Amino acid sequence: MAEASEAGGHTAGEVVEDTLREAGIEYESPAPGTYVVSLPGTRKLSTTCQLIVGRHSLSVNAFVIRRPDENEAGVHRWLLERNTRLYGVGFAVDRLGDIYLVGRLPLAAVTPEELDRVLGTVLETADGSFNRLLELGFATAIRKEYAWRTARGESTRNLDAFTHLTRAEQPPE
């Protein structure tokens, strides 16, 4: 796999490695030119992102959420509307219906600043969209989980963001 040289004599792969290292982002490189990073979030615990240095471009692929259980058309519409406001990446759906953020940069555009900007967009978008996507595509599952936990006296703390969905399920005080 040939990599084009960047300004300053660095290859795109070297720029990726240096940028990740300087940012303190742990990564694995399962194959030459392939990097897998885990971006920590607050709503979504982490977002796994794969960077692949090709002959002419850097591909960015990040898993966001599995295929919605319900309201697939509403989820897809929300994704398409959101795509108009994203930088460097966009939502995509694979053949199974799972949702990803994907992008492609020309190798000449692979700089520490641009890589930081794109990874920031991936993290902010995956993390910031997570609860909304759960609401749109998994409302019934959230309600069932809430009912199951309350019936057993278990904590529902991590479902607090969805009280507007579970309010009818809450027992009177």
HELIX and SHEET records of a PDB file:
HELIX    1   1 ALA A    7  GLY A    9  5                                   3    
HELIX    2   2 ALA A   12  ALA A   23  1                                  12    
HELIX    3   3 GLU A   72  ASN A   83  1                                  12    
HELIX    4   4 LEU A  107  ALA A  109  5                                   3    
HELIX    5   5 PRO A  112  ALA A  151  1                                  40    
HELIX    6   6 ARG A  157  PHE A  162  5                                   6    
HELIX    7   7 THR A  163  THR A  166  1                                   4    
HELIX    8   8 ARG A  167  GLU A  169  5                                   3    
SHEET    1   A 6 TYR A  27  ALA A  31  0                                        
SHEET    2   A 6 THR A  34  PRO A  40 -1                                        
SHEET    3   A 6 SER A  46  VAL A  53 -1                                        
SHEET    4   A 6 SER A  57  ILE A  65 -1                                        
SHEET    5   A 6 ILE A  99  PRO A 106 -1                                        
SHEET    6   A 6 GLY A  90  VAL A  93 -1                                        
END                                                                             
